[in-house]
Amino acid sequence: MGGTMDGSKRQQRRGDTRQRIQDVALELFSEQGYEKTSLREIAEHLDVTKAALYYHFKTKEEILISLFEDLTRPLDELIEWGARQPHTLETKQEVLRRYSDALGGASPLFRFMQENQATVRELSIGETFKDRMISMLEIIKEPGAELTDQVRCISALFTMHAGMFVLKDVEGDPEDKRKAVLEVAIDLVTQAHAGGRAHGSAASPGLGEAS
């Protein structure tokens, strides 16, 4: 029995090492730029051999892509969940709340994305993120919504993204800032939902038949 316990401990340690590599790499990428950071430097900061680093990641591109995959997994789960729910205001508000939590955990990565846009473009990370934004938008906007209501929903998502960067330099508790941003996003979507219901009720049956 002791053997299996050791095995699971080893597995756990290995998982921790992978995460430590990601954390340190992201820190270095953000501080000195992705291009200027080498695998050797990452290994030195972690105090591990380059071979130990290689066990987990062969290139720094692999580290970056793994960071994005880890970030987007909760987003994908959220999008899948949201798409299965009834198109109610409660669903939309809950999706925004969960999205806010997911973004909170990913703020260092978002800062990296903002500061290293060329790298993000090169690895097509931006594209996959844009696809997810479109999926999120489908969940929070009404079918056949007026253009102004679509803009409100798009603005809600951008408010949540911008809130992480812009509010960083504003005085105040991070949790209070997150709640304030979420409140504004929910207000926008609530307004759009009401507008969408009013405008869409007459138009949507026809749209449904066309599709």
C-alpha positions in Angstrom: 0.0 0.0 0.0 2.9 2.3 0.8 4.1 1.9 -2.8 0.9 3.4 -4.2 0.9 6.2 -1.8 4.5 7.1 -2.8 3.4 6.9 -6.4 0.6 9.3 -5.9 2.9 11.7 -4.0 5.3 11.5 -6.8 2.5 12.2 -9.3 1.4 15.2 -7.1 5.0 16.6 -7.0 5.3 16.2 -10.7 2.1 18.2 -11.1 3.4 20.9 -8.8 6.7 21.1 -10.8 4.7 21.6 -14.0 2.7 24.4 -12.4 5.9 26.0 -10.9 7.5 26.0 -14.3 4.4 27.7 -15.7 4.3 30.3 -12.9 8.0 31.2 -13.2 7.9 31.3 -17.0 4.9 33.6 -17.0 6.6 35.8 -14.4 9.8 36.1 -16.6 7.8 36.5 -19.8 5.9 39.4 -18.3 9.0 41.0 -16.6 11.5 40.9 -19.5 9.5 39.9 -22.5 8.8 36.5 -24.1 11.5 36.8 -26.7 14.3 37.6 -24.2 13.5 34.7 -21.9 15.2 31.4 -22.5 14.5 27.9 -21.2 17.9 27.9 -19.4 16.8 31.0 -17.5 13.5 29.5 -16.5 15.4 26.4 -15.2 17.8 28.6 -13.2 15.0 30.5 -11.5 13.4 27.2 -10.6 16.7 25.8 -9.5 16.2 22.7 -11.6 18.3 21.2 -14.4 17.4 21.9 -18.0 16.8 18.2 -18.4 14.2 18.3 -15.5 12.5 21.2 -17.3 12.6 19.2 -20.6 10.7 16.4 -19.0 7.7 18.7 -18.9 8.2 21.1 -21.7 10.5 20.9 -24.8 10.2 24.6 -25.8 9.0 27.8 -24.3 6.1 27.8 -26.9 4.9 24.6 -25.2 4.9 26.4 -21.8 2.9 29.3 -23.2 0.4 27.1 -25.0 -0.1 25.0 -21.9 -0.8 28.1 -19.9 -3.5 29.1 -22.4 -5.0 25.6 -22.4 -5.2 25.6 -18.6 -6.9 29.0 -18.7 -9.3 28.2 -21.5 -10.4 24.8 -20.0 -12.7 26.5 -17.3 -13.9 28.9 -20.0 -14.8 26.0 -22.3 -16.6 24.2 -19.4 -18.5 27.5 -18.7 -19.5 28.0 -22.4 -20.7 24.3 -22.6 -22.7 24.8 -19.4 -24.2 28.1 -20.5 -25.2 26.8 -23.9 -27.2 24.0 -22.3 -29.1 26.4 -20.0 -32.4 28.1 -20.8 -31.9 31.5 -22.3 -33.0 33.3 -19.1 -31.7 36.4 -17.5 -30.7 34.3 -14.5 -28.5 32.1 -16.7 -26.8 35.1 -18.3 -26.1 36.6 -14.8 -24.7 33.3 -13.5 -22.5 33.0 -16.7 -21.1 36.5 -16.1 -20.4 35.7 -12.4 -18.6 32.5 -13.3 -16.7 34.2 -16.0 -15.6 36.9 -13.6 -14.1 34.2 -11.3 -12.3 32.5 -14.2 -10.8 35.8 -15.4 -9.7 36.6 -11.8 -7.6 33.5 -11.8 -6.1 34.3 -15.2 -5.2 38.0 -14.8 -1.3 37.5 -15.1 -1.9 35.7 -18.4 -4.1 38.5 -19.7 -1.5 41.0 -18.8 1.0 38.9 -20.8 -1.4 38.8 -23.7 -1.7 42.6 -23.7 2.0 43.2 -23.5 3.1 40.5 -26.0 0.5 40.8 -28.8 3.0 39.8 -31.6 3.7 36.5 -29.8 0.1 35.9 -29.1 -0.7 36.5 -32.8 2.2 34.3 -33.9 1.0 31.3 -31.9 -2.6 32.0 -33.0 -3.6 32.1 -29.3 -5.6 35.3 -29.9 -7.7 33.5 -32.5 -8.8 30.7 -30.2 -9.6 33.3 -27.6 -11.7 35.3 -30.0 -13.7 32.2 -30.9 -14.5 31.8 -27.2 -15.6 35.4 -26.9 -18.0 34.8 -29.8 -19.4 31.7 -28.0 -19.8 33.7 -24.8 -21.6 36.4 -26.7 -24.1 33.9 -28.2 -25.0 32.9 -24.6 -25.5 36.4 -23.2 -27.3 38.0 -26.1 -30.8 37.4 -27.3 -31.4 35.8 -30.7 -32.3 38.6 -33.2 -31.2 41.3 -30.7 -31.1 44.9 -31.9 -27.7 46.3 -32.7 -27.6 48.5 -29.6 -28.4 45.5 -27.4 -25.6 43.4 -29.2 -23.2 46.3 -28.4 -24.3 46.2 -24.8 -23.5 42.5 -24.5 -20.1 43.0 -26.3 -19.4 45.9 -23.9 -20.2 43.7 -20.9 -17.4 41.3 -22.0 -15.0 44.0 -22.8 -15.8 45.7 -19.5 -14.7 42.5 -17.7 -11.5 42.3 -19.6 -10.6 45.9 -19.4 -11.4 46.0 -15.7 -8.5 43.7 -15.0 -5.9 46.0 -16.7 -7.3 49.5 -16.2 -8.4 49.1 -12.5 -5.0 47.7 -11.6 -3.7 51.2 -11.0 -6.8 52.5 -9.2 -6.8 52.6 -5.4 -8.9 49.9 -3.8 -9.4 46.3 -2.8 -9.0 43.9 -5.8 -12.2 42.0 -4.8 -14.2 45.3 -4.6 -13.0 46.2 -8.1 -13.9 42.8 -9.4 -17.4 43.1 -8.0 -17.8 46.6 -9.4 -16.8 45.4 -12.9 -19.2 42.4 -12.6 -22.0 44.7 -11.5 -21.6 47.0 -14.5 -21.4 43.9 -16.9 -24.6 42.5 -15.4 -26.3 45.9 -15.7 -25.5 46.0 -19.4 -26.6 42.4 -20.1 -29.8 42.9 -18.0 -30.6 46.0 -20.1 -29.9 44.2 -23.3 -32.0 41.2 -22.2 -35.0 43.5 -21.6 -34.5 45.2 -24.9 -34.1 41.9 -26.7 -37.3 40.5 -25.3 -39.2 43.6 -26.3 -37.8 43.8 -29.9 -37.3 40.1 -30.5 -40.6 38.6 -29.5 -42.3 39.6 -32.8 -39.2 38.9 -35.0 -37.8 35.7 -33.7 -40.5 33.1 -34.9 -39.7 34.2 -38.5 -36.0 34.0 -37.9 -36.4 30.5 -36.4 -38.2 29.2 -39.5 -35.6 30.7 -41.8 -32.8 28.9 -40.0 
